[in-house]
Every structure is written in structure tokens, then in C-alpha cells.
């Protein structure tokens, strides 16, 4: 995998991961919150909170993406709801 150093690369890694986990029918994937992990002085990874639509439901998933190799070390479903 390639390094993930900016928001555009994080979005690409997040999209690839979400499609692998939930399938190719995912729509409107957006990175809502992007934080450096563990902090801004020694960033090792990105904590990305993403939302997307799938079969009429909106999902919110939290991803921890390593900066040096783009590997996702943690993926956690936060919420599933009917969009407004």
C-alpha cells in the first residue's frame, strides 16, 4: 500500500476500505471529520470519520488509517440511521 499524507489520499483509502467492507453499492461517501493520531506533533495515523448511504440507510464509520502504508488498523461502525 502507498503512504497516506493528505486528505485526498485519506479519502481514497477510506473509499477502498468501505467498498471492501460494505460492497460496491455505497453512495455519497464523505469524510466528515479527519484528525491526526495520536497528535499533531508525531502523527502516525489518521482518524477518519466517514458517512455514506447504502440501501436507504446512512452509515457512520470510524477508520484508523496508518500514514506510512495506508493500512486500516481499525474500522468501527458508529451509527446506522434513516437519512432525513
Backbone bond lengths (Angstrom), bond angles and torsions (degrees), N, CA, C in turn:
res aa  C-N    CA-C-N  psi(-1)  N-CA   C-N-CA  omega(-1)  CA-C   N-CA-C  phi
1 X - - - 1.442 - - 1.539 108.86 -
2 X 1.308 115.58 157.24 1.454 120.32 -178.17 1.536 111.07 -97.41
3 X 1.338 116.62 158.11 1.465 120.75 179.36 1.528 112.03 -61.27
4 X 1.321 115.51 152.13 1.462 122.60 179.57 1.526 106.68 -121.11
5 X 1.337 117.10 104.23 1.461 120.93 -172.15 1.523 115.10 -114.66
6 X 1.342 118.27 -14.39 1.459 119.37 -178.04 1.531 110.26 -142.65
7 X 1.329 116.19 176.65 1.456 120.73 -174.55 1.526 112.72 -62.64
8 X 1.310 117.61 -37.99 1.471 120.81 -179.99 1.536 110.55 -62.62
9 X 1.320 116.96 -42.63 1.470 120.85 178.70 1.534 111.06 -69.24
10 X 1.333 117.20 -34.41 1.467 120.87 176.25 1.530 109.62 -64.24
11 X 1.322 117.00 -44.09 1.469 120.93 178.67 1.527 111.62 -59.54
12 X 1.326 117.13 -41.91 1.464 120.82 179.47 1.536 110.87 -65.59
13 X 1.336 117.31 -43.37 1.467 121.02 178.86 1.526 110.75 -65.64
14 X 1.336 116.91 -39.35 1.464 121.27 179.15 1.530 110.52 -64.85
15 X 1.315 116.54 -43.67 1.469 120.28 -179.85 1.528 110.70 -61.88
16 X 1.309 116.65 -44.52 1.468 121.34 179.68 1.535 110.54 -61.40
17 X 1.321 117.02 -41.88 1.461 121.56 -179.22 1.525 111.62 -68.31
18 X 1.323 116.83 -46.65 1.468 121.01 -178.82 1.522 110.61 -63.03
19 X 1.324 117.56 -41.01 1.461 120.00 177.73 1.528 111.48 -65.65
20 X 1.321 117.63 -34.56 1.468 120.70 176.99 1.533 110.94 -68.10
21 X 1.330 116.63 -36.46 1.465 120.57 -178.10 1.527 113.29 -82.13
22 X 1.336 117.39 -39.50 1.460 121.21 -171.10 1.520 114.64 -113.34
23 X 1.318 118.67 -9.07 1.456 121.27 178.27 1.518 112.76 103.56
24 X 1.309 114.87 175.67 1.461 121.49 -174.00 1.524 113.57 -84.55
25 X 1.333 118.60 -3.26 1.461 121.61 -178.19 1.530 112.70 -84.92
26 X 1.328 118.38 5.32 1.463 123.21 -179.64 1.527 109.93 -65.00
27 X 1.352 116.40 135.33 1.470 121.66 179.86 1.519 109.87 -126.81
28 X 1.317 116.03 154.71 1.472 124.00 172.72 1.527 113.75 53.18
29 X 1.306 117.79 46.40 1.457 121.29 178.20 1.523 109.66 -71.42
30 X 1.339 116.25 127.68 1.461 121.59 -179.72 1.519 109.65 -136.23
31 X 1.322 115.74 138.27 1.466 120.61 171.48 1.519 105.87 -85.06
32 X 1.334 117.01 112.07 1.462 121.66 -176.48 1.525 111.90 -85.32
33 X 1.330 116.43 -43.92 1.463 121.40 -179.31 1.522 107.40 -133.02
34 X 1.328 116.52 133.87 1.457 121.56 178.46 1.521 108.48 -130.89
35 X 1.331 115.85 116.18 1.459 122.09 -178.52 1.517 110.27 -121.84
36 X 1.324 115.31 150.78 1.457 120.52 174.39 1.523 108.10 -83.31
37 X 1.325 117.18 143.30 1.458 121.56 -178.52 1.512 109.67 -128.55
38 X 1.300 123.46 131.93 1.455 127.56 2.35 1.517 113.78 -79.98
39 X 1.328 120.10 -28.69 1.470 120.81 174.29 1.522 109.49 -156.28
40 X 1.315 116.50 179.36 1.469 119.79 -175.34 1.518 114.42 -71.42
41 X 1.346 119.22 -16.11 1.457 121.22 -177.56 1.530 113.12 -84.96
42 X 1.326 117.16 -34.22 1.464 120.69 -178.93 1.522 109.55 -133.96
43 X 1.310 116.38 65.90 1.460 120.60 -177.58 1.521 110.77 -65.38
44 X 1.319 116.11 126.58 1.458 122.75 175.29 1.520 111.14 -114.39
45 X 1.327 115.78 -24.36 1.455 120.43 -175.31 1.522 109.83 -153.74
46 X 1.330 114.89 172.92 1.453 122.86 176.16 1.524 108.64 -116.33
47 X 1.318 116.46 135.14 1.454 122.45 173.43 1.525 106.28 -102.31
48 X 1.327 117.13 106.98 1.464 122.06 -175.07 1.516 110.10 -112.48
49 X 1.314 116.13 125.13 1.459 122.82 175.30 1.519 106.23 -100.89
50 X 1.328 117.52 116.37 1.462 121.57 -175.99 1.529 110.80 -119.15
51 X 1.338 114.71 150.63 1.460 121.04 173.87 1.518 108.22 -125.08
52 X 1.328 115.48 151.73 1.461 120.73 177.13 1.520 108.85 -160.50
53 X 1.336 115.20 164.10 1.451 121.97 177.75 1.521 109.58 -105.56
54 X 1.338 115.46 141.22 1.459 121.36 177.23 1.518 108.27 -152.35
55 X 1.326 115.90 117.87 1.470 122.57 177.60 1.526 112.51 51.58
56 X 1.321 116.51 46.34 1.454 121.59 175.27 1.517 115.76 80.84
57 X 1.311 118.31 2.78 1.458 122.23 178.22 1.519 110.52 -117.35
58 X 1.326 115.93 149.71 1.466 121.22 175.10 1.522 108.34 -102.20
59 X 1.310 115.82 126.98 1.464 122.68 179.54 1.526 109.48 -108.05
60 X 1.325 115.78 145.38 1.458 122.39 171.81 1.517 106.93 -122.93
61 X 1.331 116.49 123.74 1.459 122.09 -176.31 1.524 108.68 -129.73
62 X 1.315 116.48 139.86 1.463 122.92 177.43 1.527 108.19 -104.47
63 X 1.329 116.73 127.34 1.466 122.34 -178.98 1.523 110.17 -120.29
64 X 1.318 117.35 138.46 1.464 122.40 172.35 1.529 106.56 -110.92
65 X 1.345 115.90 112.83 1.463 122.40 -172.78 1.522 109.22 -114.15
66 X 1.345 117.45 121.26 1.473 121.55 177.38 1.518 110.05 -63.76
67 X 1.334 116.04 136.84 1.455 120.59 -179.99 1.531 111.80 -72.45
68 X 1.318 118.24 -41.35 1.470 120.01 -172.03 1.520 114.11 -71.78
69 X 1.340 118.32 -28.97 1.464 118.63 -177.12 1.531 114.63 -132.38
70 X 1.330 118.64 -1.73 1.454 121.47 177.30 1.519 115.15 74.42
71 X 1.313 117.94 8.88 1.466 121.74 179.49 1.530 109.81 -75.39
72 X 1.327 116.27 138.57 1.459 121.29 176.09 1.519 107.41 -89.53
73 X 1.341 116.22 117.85 1.460 120.26 -177.25 1.521 112.45 -96.95
74 X 1.341 116.99 -14.64 1.453 119.99 178.08 1.522 109.09 -153.82
75 X 1.324 116.52 132.24 1.461 122.72 174.88 1.527 106.78 -131.88
76 X 1.337 115.47 124.20 1.461 119.25 -174.42 1.521 109.51 -133.92
77 X 1.340 116.32 125.48 1.449 121.81 175.14 1.521 108.55 -73.72
78 X 1.335 116.28 122.24 1.464 121.86 -178.93 1.526 110.58 -94.07
79 X 1.335 117.55 -45.68 1.460 120.18 -173.21 1.517 110.67 -157.49
80 X 1.330 114.73 149.91 1.462 122.89 171.21 1.516 106.39 -132.77
81 X 1.338 116.74 128.46 1.465 119.62 -178.52 1.514 111.17 -151.17
82 X 1.325 115.28 163.09 1.447 121.51 173.71 1.532 106.93 -80.86
83 X 1.342 117.98 123.91 1.466 119.35 -178.03 1.530 110.86 -66.23
84 X 1.330 114.84 151.69 1.465 120.63 179.42 1.502 111.89 -73.97
